[in-house]
Amino acid sequence: MLTYTLRRILGMIPTLLLISVVCFTVIQLQPGSFLDQYLEDPRVTKETVASVTRQLGLDQPLWVQYLTWIKGIVTQGDFGYSFVNGRPVSSLIWERLGWTVFLALLTLLVSWAIAVPLGIYTALNRYSRRSVALNFFGYVSLATPDFLVALLLIALVLNLGGTNVGGLFSPQFIDAPWSGAKVLDLLGHLWIPMIAIGLEGVAGLMRQMRASMLDVIGQDYVRTARAKGLAGRRVLWKHAVRNAVNPLISLAGLSLPSLISGTIIASIVLNLPTIGPFLYDSLLNKDQYVAMTLLLFSALLLLIGNLLSDLALAWADPRVRFE
């Protein structure tokens, strides 16, 4: 297992280099550049534009810009300079990464805690009214965009007399030190983004778990376990659920890139301090080093997620072996 993990990690290096080339090329192919705002301003002279171009390093050939960016990442951990914010990209990302990871992991854990039992229930009681209602709820949730759910929740809270529904804190707690009152205020704001972002995930996981359970409970080894006289609960959890959850483990790694790009519109609607809106703004403002870094980081999360899901699958299922 250790050899397999090391081999996978080493294999990420050339993959990330190739992805970095793709990210750089895609960003450079977009029409216009950050300097367009200066070129369109009649108050800015050509000499000023040329000076800004030299300061930002945009007068260099594209291959030089790319090699300079990669060299800074490898040797110094420097991801470039944000043209819009006038600060290093790394400092801007770290400010938002904590809340992004917190919201994503919390939503993922809650989604699994809700979806897996619902998937098991709907599979074991497939013809009951509750199961039909839950399946219908799942279809509706999958078809409803997360930003629409966010807007509906905001409208509901406002109609009920609530205020300060956007963001994660009320205005008086944004820059305040941590305290019990600030934690309670966070919990009062947290349920809206969790429902808006996690509703689709709950529905998808529930449908996947239901399909896996329906496939597993008809297998020969489940019928054999029942024929041996094992307790129904033991057959369910040790044989059926343990094997039915494997596809969900494989799909879990694909959810990590959503830390950046999966909930951009909902995060904008809810005014969340996450990386998604930051990526959107960087693309609009043609802040190339921020956009390239976030795209590269998203690809890295996908590679890490696939590795972690493979390792988790091998741990959960003894039949899986890696040479």
LOSE-593606 format. One record per residue: x, y, z of N, C-alpha, C in turn. Coordinates in Angstrom, 3 decimals. Layout:
N
        nxx        nyy        nzz       caxx       cayy       cazz        cxx        cyy        czz
          X          Y          Z          X          Y          Z          X          Y          Z
...
This chain:
323
        nxx        nyy        nzz       caxx       cayy       cazz        cxx        cyy        czz
      0.821     -1.201      0.000      0.000      0.000      0.000      0.865      1.265      0.000
      1.948      1.247      0.783      2.833      2.403      0.838      3.488      2.651     -0.516
      3.915      1.571     -1.170      4.528      1.713     -2.499      3.525      2.276     -3.498
      2.306      1.793     -3.427      1.256      2.299     -4.329      1.003      3.786     -4.088
      0.951      4.192     -2.807      0.700      5.600     -2.485      1.828      6.497     -2.989
      3.068      6.068     -2.760      4.207      6.865     -3.221      4.223      6.966     -4.744
      3.879      5.870     -5.408      3.856      5.893     -6.869      2.777      6.853     -7.387
      1.643      6.857     -6.720      0.573      7.767     -7.128      0.969      9.225     -6.885
      1.617      9.488     -5.757      2.036     10.862     -5.453      3.065     11.348     -6.463
      4.032     10.501     -6.800      5.032     10.883     -7.795      4.389     11.079     -9.166
      3.357     10.301     -9.458      2.663     10.458    -10.729      1.878     11.750    -10.832
      1.584     12.374     -9.677      0.871     13.648     -9.704      1.733     14.785    -10.252
      3.054     14.664    -10.124      3.940     15.771    -10.513      3.848     16.065    -12.003
      4.093     15.089    -12.900      3.945     15.412    -14.325      2.509     15.776    -14.704
      1.528     15.187    -14.005      0.135     15.530    -14.298     -0.136     16.989    -13.975
      0.349     17.447    -12.835      0.146     18.850    -12.456      0.887     19.797    -13.389
      2.079     19.403    -13.844      2.804     20.239    -14.801      2.013     20.388    -16.101
      1.455     19.289    -16.573      0.647     19.360    -17.784     -0.595     20.213    -17.563
     -1.229     20.056    -16.416     -2.418     20.852    -16.114     -2.068     22.334    -15.994
     -0.905     22.636    -15.425     -0.491     24.040    -15.320     -0.323     24.675    -16.691
      0.205     23.902    -17.646      0.327     24.414    -19.019     -1.056     24.687    -19.605
     -1.987     23.767    -19.364     -3.346     23.950    -19.879     -4.001     25.175    -19.243
     -3.856     25.324    -17.921     -4.443     26.478    -17.235     -3.867     27.779    -17.760
     -2.550     27.834    -17.907     -1.916     29.044    -18.414     -2.386     29.361    -19.823
     -2.489     28.335    -20.662     -2.912     28.544    -22.050     -4.348     29.034    -22.122
     -5.224     28.427    -21.328     -6.637     28.820    -21.350     -6.807     30.267    -20.899
     -6.108     30.657    -19.834     -6.217     32.031    -19.343     -5.681     33.027    -20.369
     -4.606     32.649    -21.055     -4.030     33.565    -22.043     -4.902     33.668    -23.288
     -5.713     32.647    -23.560     -6.556     32.673    -24.753     -7.815     33.516    -24.576
     -8.153     33.857    -23.348     -9.337     34.684    -23.149     -9.108     36.076    -23.731
    -10.136     36.673    -24.349     -9.947     37.986    -24.986     -9.639     39.071    -23.968
     -8.763     39.989    -24.361     -8.417     41.102    -23.499     -7.427     40.712    -22.431
     -7.097     41.693    -21.585     -6.166     41.471    -20.493     -6.470     42.463    -19.382
     -5.733     42.360    -18.301     -5.927     43.260    -17.172     -5.646     44.706    -17.558
     -4.812     44.922    -18.548     -4.435     46.280    -18.950     -5.519     46.985    -19.748
     -6.574     46.296    -20.113     -7.623     46.928    -20.914     -8.246     48.113    -20.199
     -8.358     48.037    -18.883     -8.962     49.132    -18.135     -8.129     50.408    -18.222
     -6.817     50.243    -18.392     -5.954     51.418    -18.557     -6.006     51.934    -19.992
     -6.070     51.005    -20.942     -6.109     51.412    -22.336     -7.397     52.152    -22.679
     -8.502     51.809    -21.990     -9.779     52.435    -22.260     -9.971     53.747    -21.509
     -9.059     54.069    -20.611     -9.161     55.309    -19.841     -8.384     56.416    -20.552
     -9.058     57.458    -21.032     -8.332     58.525    -21.762     -7.373     59.305    -20.880
     -7.511     59.196    -19.570     -6.620     59.943    -18.668     -5.266     59.255    -18.496
     -5.164     58.005    -18.916     -3.919     57.245    -18.758     -3.120     57.325    -20.051
     -1.875     57.721    -19.952     -1.023     57.863    -21.133     -0.431     56.518    -21.531
      0.073     56.452    -22.749      0.709     55.238    -23.234      1.951     54.900    -22.422
      2.661     55.946    -21.970      3.860     55.701    -21.168      3.505     55.032    -19.836
      2.385     55.456    -19.258      1.952     54.839    -18.004      1.581     53.382    -18.219
      0.885     53.108    -19.306      0.502     51.728    -19.618      1.743     50.867    -19.815
      2.739     51.419    -20.523      3.973     50.666    -20.748      4.710     50.408    -19.442
      4.675     51.401    -18.533      5.335     51.220    -17.237      4.638     50.147    -16.408
      3.298     50.169    -16.397      2.556     49.157    -15.657      2.800     47.773    -16.251
      2.874     47.701    -17.576      3.126     46.419    -18.247      4.464     45.837    -17.815
      5.481     46.679    -17.733      6.798     46.198    -17.301      6.779     45.780    -15.833
      6.096     46.554    -14.988      6.051     46.234    -13.563      5.359     44.889    -13.308
      4.334     44.601    -14.088      3.604     43.352    -13.912      4.245     42.183    -14.651
      5.269     42.458    -15.441      5.941     41.402    -16.184      5.180     40.920    -17.396
      4.195     41.692    -17.839      3.381     41.275    -18.975      4.030     41.602    -20.313
      5.188     42.266    -20.279      5.893     42.543    -21.524      6.789     41.378    -21.930
      6.932     40.382    -21.069      7.766     39.229    -21.364      7.009     38.257    -22.282
      7.750     37.444    -23.046      7.089     36.396    -23.851      6.289     35.458    -22.949
      5.283     34.829    -23.532      4.402     33.980    -22.739      5.152     32.831    -22.080
      6.101     32.236    -22.804      6.821     31.108    -22.217      7.674     31.552    -21.036
      8.180     32.793    -21.074      8.942     33.324    -19.941      8.011     33.553    -18.745
      6.813     34.093    -19.013      5.848     34.299    -17.928      5.473     32.974    -17.262
      5.293     31.940    -18.091      4.923     30.644    -17.529      6.054     30.066    -16.688
      7.269     30.078    -17.211      8.391     29.516    -16.468      8.655     30.288    -15.185
      8.481     31.607    -15.210      8.654     32.409    -14.005      7.616     32.035    -12.950
      6.375     31.812    -13.400      5.299     31.425    -12.471      5.581     30.065    -11.854
      5.949     29.083    -12.667      6.222     27.731    -12.162      7.450     27.730    -11.261
      8.484     28.472    -11.640      9.692     28.524    -10.818      9.381     29.096     -9.440
      8.552     30.127     -9.387      8.187     30.709     -8.103      7.417     29.735     -7.230
      6.540     28.925     -7.854      5.759     27.939     -7.089      6.672     26.869     -6.517
      7.574     26.341     -7.345      8.413     25.216     -6.940      9.470     25.635     -5.932
     10.104     26.766     -6.143     11.244     27.157     -5.316     10.862     27.972     -4.089
      9.803     28.777     -4.194      9.478     29.682     -3.097      8.042     29.573     -2.603
      7.238     28.750     -3.239      5.827     28.720     -2.875      5.104     29.995     -3.239
      5.634     30.705     -4.221      5.065     31.979     -4.661      4.187     31.720     -5.879
      2.882     31.960     -5.733      1.932     31.698     -6.807      1.667     32.912     -7.693
      2.444     33.930     -7.524      2.278     35.109     -8.355      1.701     36.276     -7.582
      1.311     37.299     -8.330      0.877     38.570     -7.752     -0.501     38.916     -8.285
     -1.397     39.276     -7.385     -2.747     39.656     -7.786     -2.736     41.092     -8.302
     -3.079     41.269     -9.567     -3.093     42.602    -10.150     -4.169     43.476     -9.515
     -5.309     42.895     -9.226     -6.445     43.662     -8.712     -6.238     44.065     -7.262
     -5.787     43.121     -6.442     -5.662     43.376     -5.004     -4.304     43.918     -4.600
     -3.325     43.819     -5.498     -2.002     44.335     -5.170     -1.318     43.573     -4.063
     -1.584     42.265     -3.982     -1.009     41.434     -2.935     -0.624     40.087     -3.514
      0.255     39.337     -2.830      0.578     37.983     -3.303     -0.665     37.095     -3.319
     -0.711     36.221     -4.302     -1.878     35.341     -4.457     -2.019     34.413     -3.261
     -0.916     33.903     -2.752     -0.980     32.934     -1.654     -1.676     33.514     -0.429
     -1.388     34.766     -0.086     -2.015     35.371      1.091     -3.514     35.541      0.896
     -3.936     35.858     -0.315     -5.362     36.020     -0.599     -6.104     34.692     -0.515
     -5.459     33.622     -0.997     -6.111     32.310     -0.970     -6.223     31.796      0.454
     -5.179     31.949      1.256     -5.217     31.427      2.623     -6.292     32.109      3.446
     -6.614     33.380      3.135     -7.655     34.079      3.879     -9.018     33.413      3.697
     -9.230     32.805      2.530    -10.531     32.224      2.202    -10.561     30.703      2.295
     -9.373     30.095      2.337     -9.318     28.641      2.289     -9.918     28.009      3.540
     -9.691     28.612      4.697    -10.186     28.037      5.935    -11.704     27.905      5.952
    -12.401     28.987      5.616    -13.858     28.940      5.591    -14.360     28.026      4.482
    -13.648     27.975      3.367    -14.049     27.094      2.272    -14.002     25.641      2.694
    -12.904     25.231      3.307    -12.762     23.849      3.755    -13.767     23.537      4.860
    -13.952     24.472      5.778    -14.891     24.262      6.889    -16.305     24.028      6.374
    -16.769     24.884      5.489    -18.129     24.751      4.966    -18.285     23.475      4.136
    -17.289     23.188      3.308    -17.390     22.021      2.430    -17.376     20.724      3.229
    -16.447     20.592      4.169    -16.363     19.357      4.946    -17.577     19.180      5.851
    -18.039     20.264      6.455    -19.216     20.167      7.309    -20.439     19.758      6.496
    -20.594     20.374      5.319    -21.717     20.027      4.452    -21.615     18.582      3.980
    -20.390     18.136      3.672    -20.196     16.758      3.206    -20.536     15.757      4.295
    -20.082     16.024      5.526    -20.366     15.103      6.629    -21.859     15.028      6.918
    -22.511     16.183      6.951    -23.950     16.201      7.218    -24.704     15.507      6.080
    -24.265     15.737      4.850    -24.928     15.107      3.705    -24.841     13.589      3.785
    -23.662     13.073      4.114    -23.503     11.627      4.245    -24.348     11.082      5.407
    -24.356     11.812      6.531    -25.106     11.349      7.696    -26.600     11.272      7.412
    -27.084     12.112      6.514    -28.512     12.104      6.181    -28.798     11.176      5.006
    -27.956     11.227      3.970    -28.264     10.532      2.721    -28.119      9.020      2.835
    -27.104      8.538      3.529    -26.897      7.089      3.606    -28.060      6.374      4.305
    -28.504      6.838      5.481    -29.682      6.175      6.079    -30.937      6.283      5.211
    -31.141      7.428      4.564    -32.309      7.565      3.701    -32.227      6.629      2.500
    -31.026      6.476      1.945    -30.851      5.553      0.830    -31.128      4.113      1.229
    -30.684      3.733      2.422    -30.947      2.374      2.917    -32.442      2.175      3.137
    -33.076      3.182      3.743    -34.515      3.056      4.030    -35.326      2.942      2.747
    -35.050      3.789      1.763    -35.829      3.750      0.520    -35.590      2.468     -0.264
    -34.420      1.844     -0.085    -34.159      0.574     -0.766    -34.886     -0.584     -0.101
    -34.912     -0.577      1.225    -35.552     -1.673      1.953    -37.068     -1.543      1.975
    -37.565     -0.329      1.773    -39.015     -0.094      1.781    -39.418      0.586      0.471
    -39.049     -0.016     -0.612    -39.148      0.636     -1.912    -40.578      0.924     -2.347
    -41.556      0.216     -1.816    -42.938      0.419     -2.254    -43.798      1.161     -1.224
    -43.189      1.596     -0.146    -43.961      2.316      0.864    -44.198      3.765      0.438
    -45.183      4.389      1.058    -45.489      5.778      0.714    -44.356      6.715      1.095
    -43.737      6.468      2.243    -42.619      7.321      2.659    -41.457      7.213      1.679
    -41.177      6.001      1.216    -40.091      5.816      0.261    -40.381      6.543     -1.051
    -41.637      6.455     -1.508    -42.016      7.160     -2.736    -41.888      8.667     -2.544
    -42.300      9.160     -1.373    -42.194     10.595     -1.101    -40.738     11.042     -1.046
    -39.875     10.239     -0.426    -38.458     10.578     -0.347    -37.804     10.550     -1.727
    -38.174      9.594     -2.546    -37.633      9.546     -3.908    -38.074     10.764     -4.720
    -39.338     11.148     -4.555    -39.827     12.341     -5.242    -39.064     13.579     -4.760
    -38.836     13.659     -3.454    -38.044     14.757     -2.900    -36.633     14.766     -3.487
    -36.058     13.586     -3.668    -34.724     13.509     -4.253    -34.688     14.013     -5.681
    -35.703     13.644     -6.484    -35.757     14.126     -7.864    -35.884     15.651     -7.916
    -36.743     16.199     -7.067    -36.932     17.651     -7.046    -35.650     18.358     -6.607
    -34.984     17.811     -5.603    -33.743     18.426     -5.106    -32.646     18.403     -6.156
    -32.546     17.304     -6.906    -31.536     17.228     -7.955    -31.812     18.231     -9.071
    -33.079     18.536     -9.301    -33.442     19.437    -10.390    -33.432     20.904     -9.982
    -33.272     21.192     -8.694    -33.314     22.574     -8.209    -31.898     23.100     -8.023
    -31.517     24.189     -8.687    -30.164     24.740     -8.512    -29.937     25.228     -7.090
    -28.702     25.141     -6.638    -28.411     25.540     -5.262    -28.644     27.027     -5.030
    -28.387     27.864     -6.049    -28.598     29.293     -5.853    -30.085     29.621     -5.716
    -30.952     28.839     -6.383    -32.384     29.052     -6.245    -32.844     28.675     -4.843
    -32.302     27.575     -4.308    -32.606     27.195     -2.931    -32.165     28.291     -1.967
    -30.970     28.863     -2.225    -30.469     29.941     -1.374    -31.395     31.150     -1.411
    -31.860     31.522     -2.598    -32.773     32.661     -2.720    -34.095     32.392     -2.003
    -34.612     31.176     -2.126    -35.862     30.836     -1.459    -35.705     30.871      0.062
    -34.581     30.391      0.568    -34.357     30.426      2.009    -34.209     31.857      2.506
    -33.511     32.686      1.735    -33.375     34.087      2.123    -34.735     34.773      2.167
    -35.544     34.528      1.131    -36.889     35.119      1.096    -37.728     34.635      2.274
    -37.619     33.347      2.617    -38.378     32.797      3.732    -37.983     33.463      5.047
    -36.683     33.586      5.285    -36.211     34.182      6.540    -36.632     35.647      6.631
    -36.527     36.370      5.523    -36.911     37.779      5.538    -38.409     37.948      5.761
    -39.210     37.082      5.171    -40.656     37.165      5.369    -41.056     36.834      6.802
    -40.236     36.026      7.467    -40.517     35.682      8.862    -39.970     36.710      9.841
    -39.395     37.782      9.295    -38.893     38.851     10.150    -37.422     38.786     10.462
    -36.704     37.868      9.854    -35.278     37.754     10.109    -34.476     38.812      9.388
    -33.263     39.046      9.841    -32.352     40.018      9.222    -30.954     39.413      9.154
    -30.091     40.059      8.394    -28.687     39.636      8.285    -28.577     38.165      7.896
    -29.267     37.790      6.812    -29.258     36.392      6.380    -28.046     36.076      5.510
    -27.355     37.065      4.991    -26.186     36.820      4.158    -24.923     36.674      4.987
    -23.921     36.030      4.419    -22.658     35.860      5.106    -22.732     34.825      6.208
    -21.695     34.797      7.027    -21.626     33.850      8.136    -21.759     34.515      9.492
    -21.699     35.852      9.529    -21.795     36.571     10.788    -22.643     37.826     10.613
    -23.213     38.274     11.690    -23.857     39.578     11.708    -22.776     40.657     11.654
    -23.114     41.870     11.218    -22.080     42.910     11.061    -21.246     43.147     12.310
    -21.853     43.090     13.503    -21.108     43.398     14.722    -20.126     42.305     15.123
    -20.243     41.110     14.488    -19.358     40.001     14.854    -18.299     39.704     13.790
    -18.307     40.421     12.666    -17.398     40.087     11.570    -15.941     40.197     11.997
    -15.569     41.290     12.619    -14.176     41.497     13.034    -13.992     41.319     14.540
    -15.016     40.866     15.231    -14.928     40.694     16.678    -14.147     39.434     17.022
    -13.476     39.416     18.186    -12.770     38.187     18.605    -13.767     37.072     18.901
    -13.261     35.826     18.869    -14.141     34.684     19.091    -14.659     34.680     20.521
    -15.950     34.387     20.641    -16.607     34.306     21.939    -17.820     33.400     21.790
    -18.480     33.125     22.910    -19.683     32.310     22.843    -20.772     32.943     22.009
    -20.915     34.266     22.107    -21.931     34.968     21.319    -21.618     34.884     19.830
    -20.325     34.945     19.462    -19.957     34.863     18.046    -20.215     33.455     17.501
    -19.950     32.439     18.300    -20.218     31.069     17.860    -21.717     30.866     17.640
    -22.544     31.374     18.562    -23.990     31.261     18.401    -24.465     32.016     17.168
    -23.857     33.162     16.905    -24.223     33.920     15.704    -23.837     33.154     14.446
    -22.667     32.489     14.474    -22.258     31.656     13.338    -23.251     30.519     13.103
    -23.658     29.856     14.167    -24.616     28.757     14.028    -25.950     29.267     13.493
    -26.319     30.496     13.870    -27.567     31.056     13.376    -27.541     31.372     11.892
    -26.350     31.603     11.344    -26.209     31.880      9.910    -25.850     30.631      9.112
    -25.330     29.613      9.771    -24.719     28.490      9.062    -25.738     27.574      8.408
    -26.937     27.494      8.945    -27.896     26.517      8.436    -28.361     26.830      7.019
    -28.388     28.101      6.645    -28.828     28.450      5.295    -27.850     27.947      4.236
    -26.543     28.266      4.314    -25.631     27.718      3.296    -25.529     26.201      3.329
    -25.688     25.589      4.495    -25.613     24.133      4.554    -26.775     23.499      3.792
    -27.978     24.047      3.952    -29.124     23.510      3.220    -28.992     23.812      1.731
    -28.633     25.048      1.398    -28.554     25.440     -0.014    -27.494     24.641     -0.766
    -26.339     24.452     -0.138    -25.234     23.763     -0.806    -25.374     22.248     -0.703
    -25.896     21.767      0.430    -25.917     20.324      0.662    -27.149     19.598      0.189
    -28.214     20.329     -0.173    -29.460     19.660     -0.539    -29.287     18.776     -1.766
    -28.628     19.302     -2.788    -28.411     18.511     -3.998    -27.518     17.311     -3.716
    -26.510     17.508     -2.855    -25.632     16.398     -2.504    -26.359     15.299     -1.754
    -27.250     15.676     -0.840    -28.040     14.687     -0.109    -28.895     13.870     -1.069
    -29.540     14.561     -2.005    -30.396     13.862     -2.962    -29.592     12.906     -3.837
    -28.433     13.366     -4.328    -27.615     12.514     -5.180    -27.073     11.305     -4.447
    -26.567     11.523     -3.223    -26.041     10.405     -2.440    -27.144      9.425     -2.066
    -28.322      9.940     -1.740    -29.430      9.060     -1.396    -29.816      8.177     -2.570
    -29.884      8.758     -3.760    -30.225      7.976     -4.941    -29.148      6.934     -5.243
    -27.882      7.316     -5.086    -26.791      6.384     -5.334    -26.795      5.246     -4.320
    -27.024      5.578     -3.050    -27.058      4.547     -2.014    -28.243      3.620     -2.221
    -29.371      4.148     -2.616    -30.546      3.324     -2.875    -30.276      2.343     -4.011
    -29.691      2.842     -5.104    -29.399      1.967     -6.238    -28.397      0.884     -5.857
    -27.385      1.236     -5.081    -26.387      0.245     -4.663    -27.007     -0.806     -3.755
    -27.863     -0.359     -2.837    -28.508     -1.311     -1.930    -29.425     -2.261     -2.683
    -30.177     -1.745     -3.646    -31.066     -2.611     -4.417    -30.276     -3.657     -5.193
    -29.096     -3.284     -5.634    -28.259     -4.238     -6.360    -27.653     -5.273     -5.424
    -27.253     -4.829     -4.224    -26.543     -5.721     -3.309    -27.479     -6.719     -2.647
    -28.669     -6.277     -2.233    -29.544     -7.162     -1.462    -30.061     -8.338     -2.293
    -29.872     -8.291     -3.608    -30.260     -9.418     -4.445    -29.111    -10.348     -4.779
    -27.911    -10.070     -4.227    -26.745    -10.900     -4.518    -26.816    -12.234     -3.768
    -26.073    -13.204     -4.298    -26.098    -14.556     -3.723    -25.562    -14.589     -2.296
    -24.511    -13.812     -2.003    -23.920    -13.903     -0.674    -24.865    -13.342      0.395
    -25.738    -12.397      0.029    -26.720    -11.892      0.987    -27.776    -12.955      1.249
    -28.246    -13.601      0.193    -29.228    -14.677      0.383    -28.627    -15.844      1.159
    -27.349    -16.136      0.909    -26.688    -17.219      1.643    -26.582    -16.890      3.127
    -26.244    -15.623      3.433    -26.143    -15.218      4.834    -27.485    -15.345      5.544
    -28.555    -14.992      4.850    -29.877    -15.136      5.446    -30.240    -16.609      5.624
    -29.845    -17.426      4.630    -30.161    -18.855      4.709    -29.422    -19.523      5.868
    -28.276    -19.009      6.252    -27.527    -19.568      7.370    -28.151    -19.224      8.712
    -29.131    -18.334      8.683    -29.805    -17.982      9.923    -29.238    -16.772     10.625
    -28.382    -15.991      9.958    -27.845    -14.792     10.581    -28.965    -13.789     10.830
    -28.797    -13.001     11.877    -29.791    -11.984     12.215    -29.923    -10.976     11.076
    -31.139    -10.498     10.885    -31.371     -9.567      9.787    -30.531     -8.307      9.886
    -30.348     -7.790     11.106    -29.535     -6.586     11.290    -28.077     -6.855     10.918
    -27.576     -8.035     11.271    -26.190     -8.370     10.954    -26.011     -8.521      9.445
    -26.963     -9.141      8.781    -26.892     -9.279      7.325    -26.931     -7.906      6.659
    -27.787     -7.042      7.205    -27.934     -5.710      6.607    -26.649     -4.911      6.695
    -26.085     -4.785      7.903    -24.956     -3.879      8.094    -23.609     -4.506      7.732
    -23.430     -5.792      7.998    -22.118     -6.387      7.735    -21.951     -6.819      6.291
    -23.026     -7.199      5.634    -22.925     -7.723      4.272    -23.471     -6.742      3.234
    -24.671     -6.258      3.434    -25.305     -5.425      2.407    -24.747     -4.006      2.391
    -24.859     -3.312      3.515    -24.434     -1.904      3.557    -22.939     -1.778      3.328
    -22.170     -2.685      3.881    -20.712     -2.601      3.756    -20.265     -2.658      2.303
    -20.975     -3.411      1.485    -20.637     -3.496      0.064    -21.336     -2.417     -0.753
    -22.515     -2.009     -0.343    -23.252     -0.996     -1.103    -22.615      0.378     -0.996
    -21.876      0.631      0.081    -21.298      1.957      0.283    -20.034      2.179     -0.542
    -19.487      1.118     -1.143    -18.244      1.250     -1.907    -18.329      2.263     -3.056
    -19.397      2.260     -3.870    -19.473      3.276     -4.936    -19.487      4.699     -4.408
    -20.087      4.910     -3.224    -20.105      6.254     -2.652    -18.707      6.685     -2.227
    -17.917      5.732     -1.727    -16.532      6.060     -1.357    -15.736      6.462     -2.594
    -15.956      5.765     -3.693    -15.251      6.101     -4.935    -15.628      7.484     -5.435
    -16.898      7.864     -5.246    -17.353      9.174     -5.720    -16.984     10.302     -4.767
    -16.628      9.972     -3.527    -16.342     11.013     -2.541    -15.153     11.863     -2.960
    -14.159     11.244     -3.596    -12.992     12.013     -4.010    -13.293     13.070     -5.054
    -14.350     12.855     -5.843    -14.708     13.823     -6.863    -15.335     15.076     -6.279
    -15.712     15.028     -4.996    -16.364     16.181     -4.382    -15.375     17.235     -3.908
    -14.084     16.905     -3.790    -13.118     17.874     -3.293    -12.962     19.107     -4.201
    -12.943     18.959     -5.525    -12.849     20.179     -6.340    -14.004     21.141     -6.142
    -15.132     20.652     -5.623    -16.250     21.556     -5.365    -15.929     22.539     -4.249
    -14.822     22.321     -3.517    -14.376     23.302     -2.541    -14.136     24.654     -3.195
    -13.786     24.640     -4.479    -13.474     25.880     -5.177    -14.594     26.288     -6.119
    -14.989     25.380     -7.009    -15.825     25.783     -8.128    -17.241     25.221     -8.110
    -17.576     24.393     -7.139    -18.860     23.722     -7.202    -20.047     24.566     -6.786
    -19.821     25.602     -5.986    -20.936     26.375     -5.438    -20.692     27.875     -5.605
    -20.181     28.273     -6.759    -19.820     29.677     -6.950    -21.039     30.579     -6.851
    -22.104     30.244     -7.597    -23.269     31.131     -7.645    -23.950     31.200     -6.286
    -24.115     30.044     -5.622    -24.732     30.053     -4.298    -23.896     30.852     -3.301
    -22.575     30.756     -3.401    -21.709     31.514     -2.498    -21.819     33.011     -2.757
    -21.994     33.391     -4.017    -22.174     34.808     -4.333    -23.513     35.306     -3.785
    -24.564     34.506     -3.973    -25.889     34.889     -3.483    -25.888     35.044     -1.970
    -25.213     34.128     -1.273    -25.197     34.145      0.185    -24.059     34.978      0.761
    -23.227     35.558     -0.104    -22.114     36.403      0.340    -21.183     35.647      1.284
    -20.768     34.457      0.864    -19.902     33.623      1.687    -18.433     33.939      1.408
    -17.590     33.966      2.439    -16.167     34.285      2.259    -15.364     33.072      1.804
    -15.741     32.481      0.678    -15.101     31.266      0.186    -14.316     31.557     -1.092
    -13.661     30.532     -1.603    -12.793     30.703     -2.755    -13.577     30.819     -4.049
    -14.763     30.219     -4.121    -15.544     30.237     -5.357    -15.786     31.624     -5.924
    -16.375     32.545     -5.142    -16.547     33.913     -5.662    -15.237     34.597     -6.007
    -14.174     34.255     -5.296    -12.858     34.824     -5.586    -12.386     34.402     -6.972
    -12.622     33.136     -7.343    -12.283     32.655     -8.676    -13.121     33.379     -9.728
    -14.392     33.546     -9.455    -15.284     34.233    -10.402    -14.818     35.673    -10.645
    -14.483     36.388     -9.570    -14.023     37.772     -9.716    -12.697     37.849    -10.471
    -11.808     36.888    -10.227    -10.516     36.904    -10.910    -10.680     36.684    -12.410
    -11.636     35.845    -12.801    -11.884     35.625    -14.223    -12.497     36.866    -14.867
    -13.399     37.534    -14.166    -14.007     38.751    -14.710    -12.979     39.867    -14.854
    -12.103     39.987    -13.857    -11.118     41.074    -13.856     -9.832     40.711    -14.582
     -9.777     39.479    -15.133     -8.592     39.008    -15.862     -7.336     39.069    -14.982
     -7.529     38.705    -13.731     -6.414     38.622    -12.780     -5.776     37.250    -12.958
     -4.841     37.154    -13.910     -4.439     35.861    -14.444     -3.776     34.945    -13.424
     -2.944     35.451    -12.553     -2.235     34.572    -11.630     -3.176     34.000    -10.561
     -4.170     34.765    -10.151     -5.164     34.248     -9.212     -5.982     33.142     -9.883
     -6.452     33.401    -11.097     -7.270     32.417    -11.810     -6.472     31.137    -12.078
     -5.236     31.267    -12.542     -4.428     30.080    -12.838     -4.150     29.275    -11.581
     -3.864     29.950    -10.482     -3.572     29.246     -9.237     -4.783     28.489     -8.728
     -5.957     29.112     -8.782     -7.169     28.448     -8.299     -7.546     27.267     -9.184
     -7.374     27.390    -10.493     -7.646     26.262    -11.388     -6.663     25.117    -11.125
     -5.399     25.459    -10.926     -4.396     24.434    -10.615     -4.691     23.779     -9.266
     -5.111     24.575     -8.307     -5.442     24.043     -6.993     -6.649     23.118     -7.065
     -7.613     23.447     -7.913     -8.775     22.583     -8.104     -8.363     21.233     -8.684
     -7.440     21.252     -9.646     -6.944     20.003    -10.222     -6.182     19.178     -9.176
     -5.412     19.856     -8.321     -4.687     19.154     -7.264     -5.656     18.485     -6.296
     -6.739     19.175     -5.954     -7.734     18.586     -5.062     -8.372     17.353     -5.683
     -8.591     17.399     -7.004     -9.165     16.237     -7.681     -8.217     15.046     -7.599
     -6.931     15.265     -7.819     -5.954     14.181     -7.740     -5.859     13.631     -6.316
     -5.826     14.524     -5.340     -5.761     14.084     -3.948     -7.028     13.337     -3.559
     -8.170     13.844     -4.023     -9.433     13.186     -3.710     -9.507     11.782     -4.281
     -9.036     11.610     -5.502     -9.034     10.272     -6.097     -8.124      9.324     -5.330
     -6.958      9.816     -4.895     -6.053      8.982     -4.122     -6.673      8.588     -2.783
     -7.251      9.561     -2.089     -7.852      9.272     -0.788     -9.030      8.308     -0.921
     -9.838      8.485     -1.964    -10.977      7.577     -2.147    -10.504      6.162     -2.465
     -9.432      6.018     -3.236     -8.894      4.686     -3.518     -8.365      4.022     -2.246
     -7.657      4.799     -1.418     -7.137      4.247     -0.167     -8.274      3.893      0.786
     -9.286      4.746      0.846    -10.426      4.462      1.711    -11.191      3.230      1.230
    -11.282      3.065     -0.084    -11.967      1.896     -0.632    -11.214      0.620     -0.286
     -9.873      0.670     -0.363     -9.072     -0.495      0.000     -9.205     -0.824      1.488
     -9.356      0.218      2.323     -9.529     -0.013      3.754    -10.910     -0.582      4.061
    -11.945     -0.106      3.348    -13.316     -0.549      3.617    -13.616     -1.917      3.025
    -12.966     -2.257      1.918    -13.264     -3.508      1.232    -11.997     -4.356      1.149
    -11.876     -5.423      1.927    -10.658     -6.257      1.901    -10.392     -6.891      0.544
    -11.391     -6.950     -0.326    -11.186     -7.556     -1.638    -10.335     -6.681     -2.554
    -10.257     -5.392     -2.236     -9.498     -4.457     -3.069     -8.053     -4.516     -2.646
     -7.173     -4.755     -3.611     -5.756     -4.809     -3.334     -5.010     -4.027     -4.394
     -3.986     -3.306     -3.993     -3.163     -2.539     -4.922     -1.749     -3.137     -4.925
     -1.282     -3.412     -6.110      0.069     -3.975     -6.207      1.085     -2.851     -6.378
